[in-house]
Amino acid sequence: MNTEKKKIRYEFPEENDPTVEETFTRLPVLDLDLTKRYTFADYLTWMDYRLRELIDGFINIVRTPKRIHQAISSKLNYLFADFIYEHRGKCQIYHPPFAVRLPVDGSTEDDKIYNVLLPDICVVCDLSKLDDMGCIGAPDLIVEILSPSTARNDWNKKFNLYEKAGVREYWIVDPNAKTVHVFLLQEDGSYDFGSIYESPQKVPVHIFDGLEIDLKEVFED
């Protein structure tokens, strides 16, 4: 019996091989005009390593979140996904850089979409809204986790966009205060005044029957 181990050899292309596609790290940072209004069609041409959103056509740079932000996002993502899997739900959960496109007046063409968001967490239950580019239309639930650079947009511009688009449930998570504000869409198409939960309370997830999120578990470091 031959016990000699075979060496695995990996072939790498030459550095200057013109047939090799430009790598992610070699892409330049685009110098885009932050005062200009863009569409999703423009967005698709931006091939560099920066994460951006479009809010009413204007660029919002998405900065790298702090560790606590990532920890909270990971815990919430796990709790939502575990419930969906356990109950064999048809909903799907996503996180950045998953793009949510929010059309205005029903216009779904790329060059007529001015709102492209990268929510910290989004749950989509109408799977017909999903395509290769992400989600087009309102997810059922969106979670945004506050940071100094995002708080104003999360509380104002994104709040108004999610409300207008018809996102059924919107959570704003404050890592410093260890609170969650939950806004529910009403029959008239507007959000209610909101409910606030703080650790160690449990937050009911209104789009799912029987799911409560233990905030002590979420905010525990």
DOLUMBA-508395 format. One record per residue (C-alpha): x, y, z. Coordinates in steps of 0.02 Angstrom, whole numbers, padded with zeros to 5 digits, always signed. Layout:
# residues N
XYZ/...
***
This chain:
# residues 221
+00000+00000+00000/+00069+00168-00051/+00061+00286+00099/+00156+00429+00018/+00060+00591+00032/+00036+00689-00126/+00082+00871-00123/-00054+00990-00177/+00011+01122-00295/-00081+01284-00321/-00057+01380-00481/-00060+01569-00472/-00059+01683-00624/+00083+01801-00655/+00058+01970-00574/+00058+02062-00740/-00048+01936-00833/-00171+02044-00933/-00300+01905-00932/-00318+01914-00743/-00465+02018-00685/-00418+02164-00573/-00425+02110-00392/-00534+02190-00260/-00389+02271-00169/-00319+02351-00326/-00477+02445-00368/-00461+02634-00346/-00574+02735-00232/-00693+02828-00344/-00699+03016-00328/-00887+03042-00338/-00980+03207-00326/-01074+03204-00161/-01183+03350-00217/-01246+03257-00371/-01404+03151-00376/-01377+02972-00435/-01485+02821-00477/-01465+02635-00450/-01403+02624-00630/-01257+02735-00580/-01234+02637-00419/-01205+02477-00518/-01055+02555-00607/-00960+02598-00448/-00829+02461-00442/-00723+02498-00290/-00715+02435-00111/-00821+02569-00025/-00997+02534+00037/-01121+02669-00009/-01307+02700+00003/-01417+02813-00098/-01544+02918-00003/-01654+03014-00123/-01512+02995-00248/-01375+03068-00138/-01228+02965-00081/-01213+02910+00099/-01045+02830+00139/-01063+02676+00251/-00921+02674+00377/-00847+02521+00460/-00947+02487+00619/-00870+02467+00791/-00853+02297+00874/-01006+02319+00987/-01111+02361+00835/-01054+02201+00750/-01084+02098+00908/-01263+02158+00925/-01297+02132+00741/-01228+01954+00748/-01335+01908+00899/-01495+01978+00826/-01459+01897+00659/-01435+01729+00745/-01595+01743+00848/-01702+01791+00698/-01624+01658+00585/-01639+01522+00718/-01825+01557+00739/-01855+01558+00551/-01762+01393+00529/-01846+01310+00678/-02020+01356+00618/-01980+01320+00436/-02029+01495+00388/-02015+01558+00211/-01938+01722+00266/-01755+01760+00234/-01636+01869+00333/-01495+01977+00263/-01362+02100+00319/-01240+02219+00231/-01188+02231+00094/-01362+02167+00046/-01449+02308-00049/-01630+02358-00025/-01700+02462-00167/-01853+02567-00127/-01940+02623-00286/-02045+02781-00290/-02215+02781-00377/-02192+02600-00432/-02047+02638-00550/-01932+02486-00542/-01812+02530-00684/-01632+02548-00625/-01619+02726-00689/-01775+02779-00591/-01728+02709-00421/-01652+02840-00306/-01654+02747-00140/-01532+02604-00109/-01508+02558+00074/-01395+02435+00165/-01490+02398+00326/-01398+02317+00470/-01529+02178+00466/-01679+02152+00354/-01806+02012+00349/-01897+01978+00186/-02050+01865+00186/-02115+01904+00011/-01980+01811-00085/-02043+01880-00251/-01955+02042-00201/-01785+01957-00206/-01672+01956-00358/-01486+01944-00394/-01461+02125-00344/-01546+02109-00174/-01722+02161-00127/-01833+02277-00227/-01975+02341-00120/-02004+02347+00066/-01937+02209+00179/-02053+02155+00319/-01934+02204+00458/-01781+02317+00461/-01657+02341+00604/-01537+02488+00610/-01405+02494+00747/-01357+02670+00796/-01181+02740+00784/-01125+02922+00793/-01112+02931+00604/-01282+02850+00567/-01398+02910+00705/-01468+03061+00614/-01510+02962+00457/-01579+02814+00555/-01697+02925+00654/-01748+03040+00512/-01714+03004+00328/-01717+02814+00341/-01865+02819+00460/-01964+02918+00331/-01907+02809+00186/-01952+02646+00273/-02120+02716+00325/-02161+02777+00150/-02104+02614+00070/-02213+02511+00187/-02087+02420+00299/-02202+02336+00424/-02086+02343+00573/-01936+02455+00604/-01814+02435+00748/-01687+02565+00803/-01559+02489+00920/-01457+02601+01034/-01300+02509+01096/-01256+02646+01222/-01425+02657+01306/-01455+02470+01280/-01628+02505+01211/-01732+02458+01060/-01865+02572+00986/-01996+02475+00887/-02108+02562+00760/-02256+02472+00681/-02341+02521+00519/-02523+02569+00541/-02669+02549+00421/-02650+02730+00365/-02472+02695+00306/-02384+02786+00448/-02284+02721+00595/-02355+02724+00769/-02274+02826+00907/-02159+02680+00944/-02124+02571+01094/-01960+02572+01189/-01882+02419+01269/-01727+02411+01377/-01619+02272+01446/-01668+02152+01526/-01840+02165+01445/-01896+02055+01301/-01949+02129+01135/-02092+02047+01040/-02059+02027+00854/-02226+02074+00779/-02200+01998+00607/-02176+01827+00691/-02297+01743+00810/-02209+01680+00965/-02039+01763+00948/-01971+01875+01085/-01793+01941+01091/-01710+01944+01262/-01615+02108+01267/-01505+02049+01409/-01437+01919+01289/-01419+02045+01148/-01327+02180+01247/-01223+02064+01356/-01041+02092+01310/
***
